[in-house]
Amino acid sequence: MKAVGVTEFGGPEALRVLELPVPEAGPGEIRIRVHAAGVNPVDAMVRRGEAFVSAAQPPYVPGMDAAGVVDQIGEDTDTDLAIGERVMAVAVVSGTHGAYAEHLVVPVESVVRIPPALSDMEAATLPMNGLTARMALDILQPPPGGTVAVIGAAGAVGGYAVQLATADGYRVVADAAPRDEQLVKELGADVIVPRGNDFAQLVRQHFPQGVDGLVDTAALAGIAAGAVRDGGRVATSAGGDSSGERGIVTQHTFVPNYAREHAKLDRLRQLAEEGRITPRVAQTLPAEQAPEAHRLMAAGGLRGRIVLIF
Ligand SMILES: NC(=O)c1ccc[n+]([C@@H]2O[C@H](COP(=O)([O-])OP(=O)(O)OC[C@H]3O[C@@H](n4cnc5c(N)ncnc54)[C@H](OP(=O)(O)O)[C@@H]3O)[C@@H](O)[C@H]2O)c1
């Protein structure tokens, strides 16, 4: 099968088209004929040898988000999915096991149907980032009707965090650069503050006691924790820490821990079906142009994901 990966870690140019054996689905597993693979920041870390490095010898195949059709069901696999059904999945990268490939084998818990109204490209932007946003909110555990602040709200994790928090009934305050204000408003944020280093002070103008929890997707937890009330929580997907400050607890998301949380993935499917979370595609490119996809991602400023077509 065709895959895209690295035989040597490096820059975007290190990504090559590879010919790899088609993997077989074992017990409890589903094989997907991948049509679309989302390109996420972690893929660049895999490419550079900074994430998911294991004892496996290269090549390494990045990719944590896949959409396509079921093309094999392993024996003793408890599923109501049928061959040919459109599905999306989260993949935990290991060696050549990643979503930048024509075929991907994943545990059945990591797979759900694609909502009929979504394209494969849109679906390939949802599982990993949606589960990360879910995990961030689960870390925060705000009280019913509580308040959540989101940094990086125009990004993939941040955007889903705004939409999931809204769906959960929380009041959401989010940051936005001027060009993103309309987008973040449409995502459902109740209050929007200008993006910048004075986030905490701006949030306090609207919530003088501080918010119950902060989702940080831009490694700003250290300076933004001032927005959080005493004893509140911070969930960061990008690093940084503010634990200890006024009893605030910071926890990092680690989405592989949610890769088999089928009910949570299925809830994302349901919310997408209801139009309450909205996957965003910035651009699609043929798989062969993965180096260009990584260059575009590194340049920043994308709104929505780049998706590789297999
Ligand atoms: N550990 C995990 O489980 C996990 C899972 C998923 C993602 N992540 C990590 O989480 C981070 C976010 O991922 P993502 O996919 O959401 O990235 P993304 O789509 O690029 O979103 C990041 C957002 O943050 C904004 N931003 C950057 N610097 C900022 C600043 N100083 N102030 C305010 N906003 C700023 C970006 O705006 P511009 O585009 O304008 O710069 C962008 O809108 C990445 O570091 C990713 O690797 C971790």
The ligand as an SDF file (V2000), in Angstrom:
LIG
                    3D

 48 52  0  0  0  0  0  0  0  0999 V2000
   -1.1580   16.3860   24.0990 N   0  0  0  0  0  0  0  0  0  0  0  0
   -2.2700   16.2140   23.4070 C   0  0  0  0  0  0  0  0  0  0  0  0
   -3.0950   15.3840   23.7400 O   0  0  0  0  0  0  0  0  0  0  0  0
   -2.5230   17.1020   22.2280 C   0  0  0  0  0  0  0  0  0  0  0  0
   -3.5550   16.7890   21.3310 C   0  0  0  0  0  0  0  0  0  0  0  0
   -3.8430   17.6800   20.2990 C   0  0  0  0  0  0  0  0  0  0  0  0
   -3.0740   18.8340   20.1530 C   0  0  0  0  0  0  0  0  0  0  0  0
   -2.0580   19.0570   21.0130 N   0  0  0  0  0  0  0  0  0  0  0  0
   -1.2560   20.2960   20.8990 C   0  0  0  0  0  0  0  0  0  0  0  0
   -2.1310   21.3930   21.1920 O   0  0  0  0  0  0  0  0  0  0  0  0
   -1.6830   22.5520   20.5030 C   0  0  0  0  0  0  0  0  0  0  0  0
   -2.8250   23.1580   19.6980 C   0  0  0  0  0  0  0  0  0  0  0  0
   -3.1750   22.2510   18.6690 O   0  0  0  0  0  0  0  0  0  0  0  0
   -4.1600   22.6990   17.5090 P   0  0  0  0  0  0  0  0  0  0  0  0
   -4.2650   21.5630   16.6100 O   0  0  0  0  0  0  0  0  0  0  0  0
   -5.3840   23.2910   18.0740 O   0  0  0  0  0  0  0  0  0  0  0  0
   -3.2950   23.8600   16.8290 O   0  0  0  0  0  0  0  0  0  0  0  0
   -3.8430   25.0210   15.9000 P   0  0  0  0  0  0  0  0  0  0  0  0
   -5.0110   24.5650   15.1130 O   0  0  0  0  0  0  0  0  0  0  0  0
   -2.6550   25.5890   15.2080 O   0  0  0  0  0  0  0  0  0  0  0  0
   -4.3990   26.0830   16.9530 O   0  0  0  0  0  0  0  0  0  0  0  0
   -3.5720   26.8260   17.8040 C   0  0  0  0  0  0  0  0  0  0  0  0
   -4.2080   28.1930   17.9200 C   0  0  0  0  0  0  0  0  0  0  0  0
   -3.4980   28.9650   18.8850 O   0  0  0  0  0  0  0  0  0  0  0  0
   -3.2810   30.2380   18.3260 C   0  0  0  0  0  0  0  0  0  0  0  0
   -2.1210   30.8810   18.9460 N   0  0  0  0  0  0  0  0  0  0  0  0
   -0.8110   30.6880   18.7120 C   0  0  0  0  0  0  0  0  0  0  0  0
   -0.0760   31.4990   19.5010 N   0  0  0  0  0  0  0  0  0  0  0  0
   -0.9590   32.2140   20.2300 C   0  0  0  0  0  0  0  0  0  0  0  0
   -0.8120   33.2370   21.1990 C   0  0  0  0  0  0  0  0  0  0  0  0
    0.3910   33.6660   21.5980 N   0  0  0  0  0  0  0  0  0  0  0  0
   -1.9340   33.7610   21.7290 N   0  0  0  0  0  0  0  0  0  0  0  0
   -3.1520   33.3360   21.3640 C   0  0  0  0  0  0  0  0  0  0  0  0
   -3.3550   32.3750   20.4300 N   0  0  0  0  0  0  0  0  0  0  0  0
   -2.2590   31.8250   19.8730 C   0  0  0  0  0  0  0  0  0  0  0  0
   -3.0570   29.9790   16.8580 C   0  0  0  0  0  0  0  0  0  0  0  0
   -3.2160   31.1490   16.0850 O   0  0  0  0  0  0  0  0  0  0  0  0
   -2.2890   31.3970   14.7740 P   0  0  0  0  0  0  0  0  0  0  0  0
   -2.6300   30.3240   13.8170 O   0  0  0  0  0  0  0  0  0  0  0  0
   -2.7260   32.7590   14.3270 O   0  0  0  0  0  0  0  0  0  0  0  0
   -0.8770   31.3300   15.2470 O   0  0  0  0  0  0  0  0  0  0  0  0
   -4.1550   28.9520   16.5990 C   0  0  0  0  0  0  0  0  0  0  0  0
   -5.3900   29.5740   16.3790 O   0  0  0  0  0  0  0  0  0  0  0  0
   -0.4940   22.0990   19.6530 C   0  0  0  0  0  0  0  0  0  0  0  0
    0.6750   22.3900   20.3560 O   0  0  0  0  0  0  0  0  0  0  0  0
   -0.6920   20.5910   19.5490 C   0  0  0  0  0  0  0  0  0  0  0  0
    0.5160   19.9020   19.3070 O   0  0  0  0  0  0  0  0  0  0  0  0
   -1.7670   18.2330   22.0380 C   0  0  0  0  0  0  0  0  0  0  0  0
  1  2  1  0
  2  3  2  0
  2  4  1  0
  4  5  1  0
  4 48  2  0
  5  6  2  0
  6  7  1  0
  7  8  2  0
  8  9  1  0
  8 48  1  0
  9 10  1  0
  9 46  1  0
 10 11  1  0
 11 12  1  0
 11 44  1  0
 12 13  1  0
 13 14  1  0
 14 15  2  0
 14 16  1  0
 14 17  1  0
 17 18  1  0
 18 19  2  0
 18 20  1  0
 18 21  1  0
 21 22  1  0
 22 23  1  0
 23 24  1  0
 23 42  1  0
 24 25  1  0
 25 26  1  0
 25 36  1  0
 26 27  1  0
 26 35  1  0
 27 28  2  0
 28 29  1  0
 29 30  1  0
 29 35  2  0
 30 31  1  0
 30 32  2  0
 32 33  1  0
 33 34  2  0
 34 35  1  0
 36 37  1  0
 36 42  1  0
 37 38  1  0
 38 39  2  0
 38 40  1  0
 38 41  1  0
 42 43  1  0
 44 45  1  0
 44 46  1  0
 46 47  1  0
M  CHG  2   8   1  16  -1
M  END
$$$$
